[in-house]
């Protein structure tokens, strides 16, 4: 228990004794004002009940607290705020109590399942997966520290048309290559073939598109001819309007911009490309030091072509709609759909290829998970769970919760809940993602004695989980109230900082390697690890680099969208992982030099910085409990940063090794030791390691 909790408890007792008022809880704050006192008690809630002014209440309470308890030395009242000075011994006793209870965990006798990661097996993990994994893993760690039993789980999306796309592309273009023969990480190897499928699909779509633009269906047929006619009637006038606008423009202003704008514009006009793509192409073509200039000049470029871009936006949308109609007519898409049917029918050749390629991916995923420092207690596979929800459909129809349309499709009407009607089974009898999630949730509660299930999924799926939880409740599952969607914002990188091979999605492995390289460069620049072995140096670079990444990701409230800046994250000053790790290393150096640490210390008279540090240390368990309640690792991250700031202030203003009074020296060494343990534990809750030297 921290000192604030002790004061609040005694305060309630005194209010009952003095005013005979029960269940009154006044707010107790750490005193940040210039007025004397360690804590401030806000007395205003008593004003209405007692019909007295806040100053007289403050005086009465202050006198009662000093007379009826052994906690306080003195008090003063300023404008109704009661400032109390706590006796030195209470801080000393509290420090000893916190030290003794640091490793104890009060068990909750409840089990929470936390789902995170849950990738598709057609491509490697990316930047978004990093935030997802770090957030889910950290929440699981925090829940454990708060006394819950935790099951960490993921469901791998290992089946479906997207998986067949990679498989088909490998059959067509792979020439028998494997991750081993090409020395490529398994998930990247399979992901490359997903990209190859997309390239071939686009090529075939463009061929069909040219026919459909002429309303010609002799070579490629479609059951959406009316839609094609309608789209062409929209596209044709927009193309004419765009050409007319381009013909009427004065292009002289382009010469005032970076030469790349003119280069990319010429290419776009010569090849009838979209002008909206030009700023992005220019950014890719210029040097890092020109990025800010290009961003400013992009505003001018967009202003010059404002009317053209407005028409182009409409044109691009209609062309995209037409190309979507073209896709089912492509040979490669037909082959992928057939492969999916063959898979569902248990075709041996397809199943064998599927097993082999997924094994390549799992091996790659595991390498990424290991480096990221996350793990799982259970893993489910959609290939095993996708049929689970189908059993629930009949159950829902029998109960009248679901209804069937004439075409055989099954729906759930959620309009009475302020939502819409949700498809659960297609007319051909195949399930949708919602059906699978229904079945998986039911299975999890059947197989595990869990009291809560947390889904760590981005906020673009908010609606999906609202629907999922409501359907389960309608089906009669009371535990639906114990389902929680840990919704988080997307993560972005500053433009120009890092680009993936395609320039769009940042690969998780690439980002981790970038952080390692940055930490290595920083350490070599500082030159403080020269006496370490190469192995220890490498371990330090890895711990600091990934610690920077993890801390920067987790210090932001999960609900907020965030911008991750690799260079900023690895700064050794400010609210960063390396700054916190450095303080831990500093304490380890101090304790090493001190040699002897006496755990039984004499009581000493504490100064203000020692009191503040003790109060911070005593707050650790409260912060963990609050973080577990809100599922926000950001509370732990920002707590440990504040703790480190308090310790550094204490360290700079209080001699320790040079302290002549051995009692004071040992007490300060013990405060340092508990601070280090608290830093280490806090970082562990964030999935971050520590080093003894930096």
ZAMARGU-4260 file (C-alpha; in steps of 0.2 Angstrom, whole numbers, plus 5000, padded with zeros to 4 digits):
<rodrens>
0) 5000/5000/5000 | 5007/5017/4996 | 5006/5032/5008 | 4992/5040/4998 | 4981/5025/5001
5) 4986/5025/5020 | 4981/5043/5021 | 4964/5040/5012 | 4960/5026/5024 | 4964/5036/5040
10) 4955/5051/5033 | 4939/5041/5031 | 4941/5035/5049 | 4943/5053/5055 | 4928/5060/5045
15) 4918/5046/5053 | 4924/5051/5071 | 4923/5070/5069 | 4907/5072/5058 | 4899/5055/5059
20) 4899/5054/5040 | 4901/5037/5032 | 4908/5032/5014 | 4916/5049/5012 | 4931/5049/5001
25) 4941/5065/4999 | 4954/5066/4985 | 4972/5066/4991 | 4985/5073/4979 | 5004/5074/4980
30) 5008/5092/4984 | 5016/5101/4969 | 5013/5118/4976 | 5025/5130/4985 | 5016/5128/5001
35) 5023/5117/5014 | 5017/5099/5015 | 5019/5082/5006 | 5001/5079/5001 | 4985/5090/4998
40) 4968/5085/5004 | 4953/5092/4994 | 4940/5097/5007 | 4926/5104/4995 | 4915/5088/4994
45) 4912/5091/5013 | 4906/5109/5011 | 4888/5105/5005 | 4886/5092/5018 | 4892/5101/5033
50) 4887/5119/5028 | 4903/5126/5033 | 4916/5135/5023 | 4931/5125/5016 | 4944/5134/5027
55) 4936/5130/5044 | 4934/5112/5038 | 4952/5111/5033 | 4957/5117/5050 | 4946/5105/5059
60) 4952/5090/5049 | 4970/5095/5050 | 4969/5096/5069 | 4959/5079/5070 | 4972/5071/5059
65) 4987/5076/5069 | 4979/5072/5085 | 4970/5056/5081 | 4984/5048/5070 | 5002/5045/5071
70) 5005/5050/5053 | 5007/5069/5052 | 5019/5082/5058 | 5010/5097/5054 | 4997/5105/5042
75) 4992/5121/5034 | 4976/5127/5025 | 4976/5137/5009 | 4959/5142/5001 | 4951/5127/5007
80) 4965/5115/5002 | 4972/5105/5017 | 4991/5103/5015 | 4998/5089/5027 | 5017/5086/5031
85) 5019/5067/5034 | 5031/5061/5048 | 5048/5055/5042 | 5045/5037/5049 | 5030/5034/5038
90) 5041/5036/5023 | 5054/5025/5030 | 5042/5011/5035 | 5033/5013/5018 | 5049/5010/5009
95) 5053/4995/5019 | 5036/4988/5016 | 5036/4991/4997 | 5054/4983/4996 | 5047/4967/5006
100) 5031/4966/4995 | 5039/4970/4978 | 5039/4952/4972 | 5022/4947/4979 | 5007/4945/4968
105) 4989/4944/4974 | 4981/4931/4964 | 4964/4935/4956 | 4958/4918/4953 | 4952/4922/4936
110) 4959/4918/4919 | 4960/4930/4904 | 4963/4925/4886 | 4972/4938/4876 | 4972/4936/4857
115) 4985/4945/4846 | 4995/4944/4830 | 4983/4932/4820 | 4992/4935/4803 | 4988/4928/4786
120) 5000/4915/4779 | 5002/4924/4762 | 5014/4937/4767 | 5027/4942/4781 | 5022/4952/4796
125) 5023/4971/4794 | 5023/4987/4804 | 5005/4986/4809 | 5008/4968/4816 | 5022/4975/4827
130) 5011/4987/4836 | 4998/4973/4838 | 5010/4960/4844 | 5019/4972/4856 | 5002/4978/4863
135) 4994/4961/4865 | 5010/4954/4873 | 5012/4968/4885 | 4994/4968/4890 | 4996/4949/4894
140) 5012/4953/4905 | 5003/4967/4914 | 4987/4956/4918 | 4999/4942/4925 | 5008/4955/4936
145) 4990/4961/4942 | 4987/4943/4948 | 4977/4935/4933 | 4981/4919/4925 | 4983/4923/4906
150) 4982/4913/4890 | 4991/4921/4876 | 4983/4915/4859 | 4982/4919/4841 | 4972/4912/4826
155) 4982/4910/4810 | 4972/4914/4794 | 4979/4899/4785 | 4966/4896/4772 | 4955/4906/4759
160) 4957/4913/4742 | 4972/4924/4747 | 4982/4909/4752 | 4978/4900/4735 | 4984/4915/4726
165) 5002/4913/4733 | 5001/4894/4730 | 4995/4896/4712 | 5009/4909/4708 | 5022/4897/4715
170) 5015/4883/4704 | 5016/4895/4689 | 5032/4905/4692 | 5042/4896/4705 | 5051/4883/4695
175) 5053/4872/4710 | 5062/4885/4721 | 5061/4885/4740 | 5066/4896/4754 | 5082/4886/4756
180) 5087/4886/4738 | 5085/4905/4737 | 5091/4908/4754 | 5075/4918/4758 | 5065/4919/4774
185) 5050/4907/4772 | 5036/4920/4775 | 5045/4933/4763 | 5047/4919/4750 | 5028/4915/4750
190) 5024/4934/4751 | 5034/4937/4735 | 5023/4925/4726 | 5008/4934/4732 | 5015/4949/4724
195) 5018/4939/4708 | 5000/4934/4708 | 4995/4952/4710 | 5006/4957/4695 | 4999/4944/4684
200) 4981/4948/4689 | 4984/4966/4685 | 4991/4961/4668 | 4976/4950/4664 | 4964/4963/4670
205) 4971/4977/4659 | 4968/4966/4644 | 4950/4962/4648 | 4948/4981/4653 | 4952/4986/4636
210) 4939/4975/4629 | 4926/4980/4641 | 4930/4998/4638 | 4923/4995/4621 | 4908/4986/4627
215) 4915/4971/4619 | 4911/4954/4627 | 4916/4942/4613 | 4933/4936/4620 | 4929/4939/4639
220) 4911/4936/4645 | 4903/4943/4661 | 4886/4943/4670 | 4888/4961/4674 | 4886/4968/4656
225) 4874/4982/4661 | 4886/4988/4675 | 4900/4989/4662 | 4889/4999/4650 | 4884/5011/4665
230) 4903/5013/4670 | 4908/5017/4652 | 4895/5030/4651 | 4903/5038/4667 | 4921/5036/4662
235) 4920/5043/4644 | 4914/5060/4648 | 4927/5061/4663 | 4941/5057/4651 | 4936/5070/4639
240) 4934/5083/4654 | 4952/5079/4660 | 4959/5081/4643 | 4951/5098/4640 | 4957/5104/4657
245) 4975/5098/4654 | 4974/5107/4637 | 4969/5123/4645 | 4983/5124/4658 | 4998/5135/4659
250) 5012/5124/4663 | 5025/5137/4666 | 5023/5137/4685 | 5030/5119/4685 | 5048/5126/4681
255) 5048/5134/4699 | 5047/5117/4707 | 5060/5104/4709 | 5065/5096/4692 | 5058/5079/4697
260) 5040/5087/4696 | 5043/5091/4678 | 5051/5074/4674 | 5037/5064/4682 | 5023/5075/4675
265) 5030/5072/4657 | 5030/5054/4660 | 5012/5054/4666 | 5006/5064/4651 | 5015/5054/4639
270) 5008/5038/4646 | 4991/5044/4651 | 4994/5041/4670 | 4986/5048/4685 | 4994/5065/4690
275) 4989/5061/4708 | 5003/5049/4709 | 5016/5062/4705 | 5020/5069/4722 | 5023/5051/4729
280) 5034/5047/4714 | 5044/5063/4717 | 5047/5059/4735 | 5054/5042/4731 | 5066/5050/4718
285) 5074/5063/4729 | 5087/5063/4742 | 5082/5062/4761 | 5087/5080/4764 | 5075/5086/4750
290) 5060/5078/4758 | 5054/5093/4767 | 5056/5104/4752 | 5046/5092/4741 | 5032/5092/4754
295) 5030/5111/4753 | 5031/5111/4735 | 5018/5097/4733 | 5005/5110/4740 | 5010/5121/4725
300) 5009/5107/4713 | 4992/5102/4719 | 4985/5120/4718 | 4991/5121/4699 | 4982/5105/4695
305) 4967/5107/4707 | 4953/5105/4694 | 4961/5091/4685 | 4964/5081/4701 | 4946/5083/4706
310) 4940/5076/4689 | 4954/5063/4690 | 4948/5057/4707 | 4931/5053/4700 | 4938/5045/4685
315) 4950/5034/4695 | 4935/5028/4706 | 4925/5023/4691 | 4940/5014/4682 | 4943/5005/4698
320) 4925/4999/4699 | 4926/4993/4681 | 4943/4983/4684 | 4934/4975/4699 | 4921/4968/4687
325) 4936/4962/4676 | 4944/4952/4689 | 4933/4936/4690 | 4935/4935/4671 | 4954/4933/4672
330) 4961/4915/4669 | 4972/4917/4685 | 4957/4922/4696 | 4947/4907/4689 | 4962/4895/4693
335) 4963/4902/4711 | 4945/4900/4714 | 4946/4882/4708 | 4961/4879/4719 | 4951/4885/4734
340) 4936/4873/4729 | 4949/4859/4727 | 4956/4863/4744 | 4939/4863/4753 | 4936/4846/4744
345) 4952/4839/4751 | 4962/4837/4735 | 4978/4828/4740 | 4989/4838/4728 | 4983/4855/4733
350) 4983/4850/4752 | 5001/4844/4751 | 5006/4860/4743 | 4996/4870/4755 | 5005/4861/4770
355) 5022/4864/4763 | 5020/4882/4759 | 5012/4886/4776 | 5026/4877/4785 | 5038/4889/4776
360) 5028/4903/4782 | 5027/4897/4800 | 5046/4895/4801 | 5048/4913/4795 | 5034/4919/4808
365) 5043/4911/4822 | 5060/4919/4818 | 5051/4936/4818 | 5041/4932/4835 | 5058/4926/4843
370) 5067/4942/4838 | 5052/4953/4843 | 5051/4944/4860 | 5033/4938/4860 | 5026/4921/4861
375) 5009/4911/4863 | 5002/4898/4874 | 4989/4892/4861 | 4988/4893/4842 | 4973/4890/4832
380) 4972/4888/4814 | 4957/4894/4803 | 4958/4878/4793 | 4952/4869/4808 | 4940/4882/4815
385) 4931/4889/4799 | 4918/4876/4799 | 4914/4878/4818 | 4902/4893/4816 | 4891/4883/4804
390) 4884/4873/4818 | 4878/4889/4826 | 4869/4894/4811 | 4856/4880/4813 | 4855/4884/4832
395) 4851/4902/4828 | 4838/4898/4815 | 4829/4886/4827 | 4829/4900/4840 | 4823/4913/4828
400) 4838/4923/4831 | 4843/4921/4813 | 4833/4921/4797 | 4835/4913/4779 | 4832/4922/4763
405) 4825/4914/4747 | 4842/4911/4740 | 4847/4901/4755 | 4858/4914/4763 | 4857/4916/4782
410) 4857/4933/4791 | 4856/4941/4808 | 4845/4957/4809 | 4853/4969/4821 | 4843/4984/4816
415) 4835/4984/4834 | 4853/4986/4840 | 4856/5002/4829 | 4867/4991/4817 | 4862/4983/4801
420) 4858/4966/4794 | 4873/4954/4794 | 4877/4940/4782 | 4882/4924/4791 | 4881/4910/4778
425) 4881/4913/4759 | 4868/4906/4747 | 4881/4892/4742 | 4883/4887/4760 | 4900/4894/4763
430) 4904/4904/4778 | 4910/4922/4780 | 4923/4928/4793 | 4909/4933/4805 | 4903/4915/4805
435) 4921/4908/4809 | 4923/4921/4823 | 4907/4915/4831 | 4912/4897/4831 | 4930/4901/4837
440) 4923/4911/4852 | 4912/4897/4857 | 4926/4884/4855 | 4937/4895/4866 | 4925/4895/4880
445) 4922/4877/4879 | 4940/4872/4879 | 4946/4884/4892 | 4940/4890/4909 | 4941/4908/4905
450) 4932/4923/4912 | 4937/4936/4899 | 4943/4936/4881 | 4952/4951/4874 | 4954/4953/4855
455) 4969/4964/4851 | 4964/4971/4833 | 4965/4988/4824 | 4951/5000/4825 | 4946/4997/4807
460) 4937/4982/4814 | 4927/4991/4827 | 4911/4987/4819 | 4915/4969/4816 | 4917/4966/4835
465) 4902/4976/4839 | 4892/4964/4828 | 4901/4948/4834 | 4897/4952/4852 | 4879/4956/4849
470) 4876/4940/4839 | 4884/4929/4853 | 4873/4938/4866 | 4857/4935/4855 | 4862/4917/4853
475) 4861/4916/4872 | 4880/4915/4877 | 4880/4925/4893 | 4899/4926/4893 | 4897/4938/4878
480) 4898/4952/4891 | 4915/4946/4895 | 4922/4949/4877 | 4932/4965/4874 | 4939/4972/4858
485) 4956/4981/4862 | 4955/4993/4848 | 4971/5002/4843 | 4975/5016/4831 | 4986/5013/4815
490) 5005/5016/4816 | 5014/5026/4802 | 5032/5031/4798 | 5038/5048/4793 | 5039/5049/4774
495) 5056/5046/4768 | 5062/5037/4784 | 5060/5019/4778 | 5053/5011/4763 | 5049/4993/4760
500) 5053/4985/4743 | 5036/4990/4736 | 5037/5007/4744 | 5021/5004/4753 | 5021/4992/4768
505) 5035/4992/4780 | 5042/4974/4784 | 5043/4970/4802 | 5060/4961/4800 | 5067/4976/4791
510) 5061/4988/4804 | 5069/4978/4818 | 5085/4977/4809 | 5085/4996/4806 | 5083/4998/4825
515) 5097/4986/4828 | 5109/4996/4816 | 5104/5012/4823 | 5108/5007/4841 | 5124/5000/4835
520) 5129/5016/4826 | 5124/5026/4842 | 5134/5015/4854 | 5150/5015/4843 | 5148/5034/4842
525) 5148/5035/4861 | 5162/5022/4863 | 5156/5015/4880 | 5156/4997/4875 | 5174/4995/4869
530) 5179/4983/4883 | 5164/4971/4880 | 5166/4955/4870 | 5159/4956/4852 | 5145/4944/4858
535) 5140/4956/4873 | 5141/4971/4861 | 5129/4962/4849 | 5117/4958/4863 | 5117/4976/4869
540) 5114/4983/4852 | 5099/4971/4850 | 5092/4975/4867 | 5093/4994/4866 | 5087/4994/4848
545) 5072/4984/4850 | 5069/4992/4867 | 5068/5009/4858 | 5056/5002/4846 | 5045/4994/4859
550) 5045/5008/4871 | 5040/5021/4858 | 5026/5010/4852 | 5019/5007/4869 | 5021/5024/4877
555) 5006/5030/4867 | 4988/5026/4872 | 4982/5011/4862 | 4967/5020/4855 | 4977/5034/4847
560) 4985/5033/4830 | 5004/5035/4831 | 5018/5041/4821 | 5034/5030/4824 | 5050/5039/4821
565) 5065/5027/4822 | 5078/5041/4825 | 5068/5050/4838 | 5064/5033/4847 | 5083/5029/4850
570) 5088/5046/4858 | 5097/5044/4875 | 5087/5059/4882 | 5069/5061/4884 | 5054/5049/4885
575) 5063/5035/4876 | 5068/5017/4880 | 5086/5020/4879 | 5085/5034/4892 | 5076/5022/4904
580) 5088/5008/4900 | 5103/5019/4903 | 5097/5024/4920 | 5095/5005/4925 | 5113/5003/4918
585) 5119/5018/4929 | 5112/5010/4945 | 5120/4993/4941 | 5137/5002/4939 | 5133/5011/4956
590) 5129/4995/4965 | 5144/4986/4958 | 5156/4999/4964 | 5147/4999/4981 | 5151/4981/4983
595) 5141/4977/4999 | 5122/4980/5000 | 5115/4979/5018 | 5097/4974/5016 | 5093/4978/5035
600) 5096/4997/5036 | 5095/5010/5050 | 5081/5023/5049 | 5087/5040/5043 | 5080/5057/5041
605) 5074/5059/5023 | 5076/5074/5012 | 5063/5079/4999 | 5070/5070/4984 | 5071/5054/4994
610) 5053/5056/4999 | 5047/5059/4981 | 5057/5044/4975 | 5049/5033/4989 | 5032/5039/4984
615) 5035/5034/4966 | 5041/5017/4970 | 5026/5014/4981 | 5015/5018/4966 | 5021/5004/4956
620) 5007/4991/4960 | 4994/5004/4959 | 5000/5008/4941 | 5000/4990/4937 | 4982/4988/4943
625) 4976/5003/4934 | 4985/4997/4918 | 4977/4980/4919 | 4960/4988/4922 | 4962/5000/4907
630) 4972/4988/4896 | 4984/5002/4893 | 5003/4998/4893 | 5005/5017/4891 | 5002/5019/4910
635) 5017/5008/4914 | 5028/5016/4901 | 5025/5034/4907 | 5026/5028/4925 | 5043/5021/4923
640) 5049/5037/4914 | 5043/5048/4928 | 5052/5036/4940 | 5068/5037/4931 | 5067/5056/4931
645) 5064/5056/4950 | 5079/5044/4952 | 5090/5055/4941 | 5086/5070/4951 | 5089/5060/4967
650) 5106/5054/4960 | 5112/5071/4955 | 5108/5079/4972 | 5113/5066/4984 | 5130/5059/4987
655) 5130/5040/4988 | 5146/5031/4987 | 5155/5047/4994 | 5142/5048/5008 | 5152/5048/5025
660) 5137/5042/5035 | 5136/5023/5032 | 5118/5022/5037 | 5113/5036/5024 | 5124/5027/5011
665) 5116/5010/5014 | 5099/5017/5014 | 5102/5027/4997 | 5110/5011/4990 | 5094/5001/4995
670) 5083/5015/4987 | 5094/5013/4971 | 5092/4994/4971 | 5073/4995/4973 | 5072/5008/4959
675) 5083/4997/4947 | 5071/4982/4951 | 5056/4992/4948 | 5063/4999/4931 | 5067/4981/4926
680) 5050/4974/4931 | 5041/4989/4922 | 5052/4986/4906 | 5048/4967/4907 | 5029/4971/4907
685) 5033/4981/4891 | 5042/4966/4884 | 5059/4976/4885 | 5075/4970/4891 | 5089/4978/4901
690) 5108/4979/4900 | 5121/4983/4913 | 5131/4994/4902 | 5127/5006/4888
</rodrens>
